[in-house]
Amino acid sequence: MSTRKLFEFNIRDIYNRPGEMREFARTETLQEQWGEGLAKIPAGAAINADVRLESVHEGILATVSADAEAVAECGRCLTEFTETQEVAFTELFAYNPSEADEYGVHGDHVNLEPLLLNEFVLALPFQPVCRENCAGLDPETGERLTEPAAADAEKAVDPRWAALAEFSVANDQDK
């Protein structure tokens, strides 16, 4: 098993050189799934990242925008679908991180993978829907409804109220 970190960058050439900057475009394949529940980025998915690393007095400033294809199950109708998740963030990797600093420069590398994992997992929807007006499942039959909830007006009327269905404002005015 490889111990290579997917989004680890060598910063030797810009270490302690304020004003220096490097830009990278990298696509990596996930070795394991990110996320749980109804939405996740599966193992084998490609993560596309545009990375800008800038040397500043305190450390390395990383500006990242990334996207990946997430697989989700609609929380209303249980249909599986895919959607592109995009994240963007800026983080300072301190040269001499304190215990309060979560991320820092380690030797001559910065590792963006934990940040990307956190950002993507937080961006995944808690209750994904396949489309905005998804009608969900029929509560009686469990079949997928294809029309919006307004179509329910055509359903059978409760027999106890069937006699009232014949009355309308127009009928009342005719009498």
C-alpha positions in Angstrom: 0.0 0.0 0.0 1.4 3.4 -1.0 1.9 6.0 1.7 2.0 8.8 -0.8 -0.1 11.8 0.2 -2.3 12.9 -2.7 -2.1 16.6 -2.2 1.3 17.1 -0.6 3.4 19.8 -2.2 7.1 20.4 -2.0 7.7 24.1 -1.0 11.5 24.0 -0.8 12.0 26.6 -3.5 9.7 29.2 -1.8 10.4 28.3 1.9 11.1 31.6 3.8 11.1 33.6 0.6 8.2 36.1 1.0 6.8 37.2 -2.3 7.5 33.9 -4.1 4.6 32.0 -5.4 3.9 28.7 -7.3 0.7 27.6 -9.0 -0.3 24.0 -9.6 -3.2 22.2 -11.3 -3.5 18.6 -10.1 -5.9 15.8 -10.5 -5.7 12.9 -8.1 -7.8 9.7 -7.7 -9.2 9.0 -4.3 -8.1 5.8 -2.7 -11.0 5.7 -0.2 -14.4 7.2 0.1 -14.9 10.7 1.5 -18.2 11.2 3.3 -21.0 9.0 4.6 -24.8 8.9 4.5 -26.8 10.0 1.5 -24.0 11.8 -0.2 -20.3 10.9 -0.7 -17.4 11.2 -3.0 -16.6 7.5 -3.8 -13.2 5.8 -3.9 -11.9 6.1 -7.5 -13.3 9.6 -8.0 -11.1 12.3 -9.4 -10.4 15.4 -7.4 -9.4 18.4 -9.6 -7.5 21.1 -7.7 -6.1 24.5 -8.7 -3.5 25.4 -6.0 -1.6 28.6 -5.4 1.1 28.5 -2.7 2.6 31.9 -1.6 5.4 32.4 0.7 4.7 35.0 3.4 6.6 35.9 6.6 4.5 33.6 8.8 4.5 30.6 6.5 2.9 29.3 3.2 -0.5 30.7 2.2 -2.4 28.2 0.2 -5.4 29.3 -1.9 -7.3 26.3 -3.3 -10.3 25.7 -5.5 -11.3 22.1 -6.2 -14.1 20.0 -7.6 -15.2 16.4 -7.6 -18.1 14.3 -8.7 -20.3 13.3 -5.7 -22.7 10.4 -5.7 -25.9 11.0 -3.7 -29.2 9.3 -3.0 -32.3 11.6 -3.1 -33.7 12.1 0.3 -37.2 12.2 -1.1 -37.4 9.6 -3.8 -34.3 7.5 -3.2 -33.0 7.9 -6.7 -29.2 7.8 -7.1 -27.7 10.8 -8.9 -24.4 12.6 -9.3 -23.5 16.2 -8.9 -20.3 18.2 -9.0 -19.2 19.5 -5.6 -16.9 22.6 -5.6 -14.9 24.0 -2.7 -12.6 26.9 -2.3 -10.5 28.0 0.7 -7.4 29.9 1.8 -5.3 28.5 4.7 -2.0 29.6 6.2 0.5 26.8 6.9 2.8 28.3 9.6 6.5 27.7 9.5 6.5 27.2 13.3 3.0 26.0 14.1 1.8 26.3 17.7 -0.4 23.7 19.3 -3.4 25.9 18.3 -2.5 25.8 14.6 -4.1 22.9 13.0 -1.9 23.0 9.8 1.7 23.8 9.4 4.8 23.4 7.2 6.3 20.0 7.8 9.9 20.0 6.7 9.7 21.3 3.1 6.2 20.1 2.4 2.6 21.2 3.0 -0.2 18.6 2.9 -3.5 19.9 1.6 -5.3 16.5 1.8 -6.8 16.9 5.3 -8.1 20.3 4.4 -9.6 19.1 1.1 -11.3 16.2 3.0 -12.8 18.5 5.5 -14.0 21.0 3.0 -15.6 18.4 0.7 -17.3 16.5 3.5 -18.7 19.8 4.9 -19.9 20.8 1.4 -21.8 17.6 0.8 -25.6 18.0 1.3 -27.1 16.5 4.4 -30.5 15.9 2.6 -29.7 15.8 -1.1 -32.5 16.0 -3.7 -32.4 14.9 -7.3 -34.2 18.0 -8.5 -35.8 20.9 -6.7 -39.4 19.9 -7.2 -38.9 16.2 -6.5 -42.3 14.8 -5.3 -40.8 11.9 -3.4 -42.5 8.5 -2.8 -46.2 7.7 -2.6 -46.8 7.1 1.1 -49.3 4.3 0.4 -47.6 2.4 -2.4 -44.0 3.4 -2.0 -43.8 4.2 -5.8 -41.9 7.2 -7.1 -44.1 10.2 -7.8 -43.2 11.9 -11.0 -45.4 15.0 -10.8 -45.2 17.7 -8.2 -47.4 17.5 -5.1 -50.0 19.7 -6.9 -51.1 16.7 -9.0 -52.5 15.1 -5.8 -55.7 17.0 -6.4 -56.8 14.3 -8.9 -56.6 11.5 -6.3 -59.7 9.8 -5.2 -61.7 11.7 -2.7 -62.4 10.1 0.7 -65.9 8.5 0.3 -67.1 10.2 3.5 -66.6 13.6 1.7 -67.6 12.5 -1.8 -71.1 14.1 -1.6 -69.5 17.5 -0.8 -67.3 17.3 -3.9 -70.4 18.0 -6.1 -70.9 21.4 -4.5 -69.2 24.4 -5.8 -69.6 28.2 -5.6 -70.9 28.2 -9.2 -73.6 25.6 -8.3 -74.6 27.6 -5.3 -75.2 30.8 -7.3 -77.4 29.1 -9.8 -80.0 28.3 -7.2 
